[in-house]
């Protein structure tokens, strides 16, 4: 993402998540950050999708 900015899209305590109402015709970039009692992990590699 430009300038390292991001938006928290959704928080889940499961291994899967369904995101709805994503803007159409734009390239979106998604990353995952795991979190537990020990704290946050490192960001995953990003994946780009066009909806």
N, C-alpha and C positions, 0 to 999 in steps of 0.2 A: 504494500500500500504506500502511496506517496507520503513522505515525511514520517513514516512509521505510525500513522494514525489508524485507528480502528474503531469499530462500533461493536459493542456486545450485542449479538443477535439473539442469542438464547442460551440459557443455562440448563444443563441436563445432568441428572445423576444416573442416567442409563447409558448404554453403549451405542444407541441410535437416537436420532432426532429427526423430526419432520419440520421443515421450515415452509411457511406458507406466505403468500402475498409478496413474493420477491419481484422486483421490477423487471419487466420484460425488455429484451433488446440491449441489455447492458452486460458487460463482462464483470462478473463478481468474483472476488477472491475470498476464500475461506481458510481459516486456520483453527487449530484446536489447541487448547492449553488444559492439561490435566491438573487437577487440584485434589489434595487430600489433607489429612491431619498434619503432614509434614510441610505443607505449603504448596505453591504452584510449581509445576514443571516448566520445562522450556517449550516454546511454541513449536508446533509441528511445521513441516514444510507446507507451503500454501498450495492450494489447488484453485485453478481458475475455471469458471463455468460460464456459459452464456445461456440464459433462460429464454 
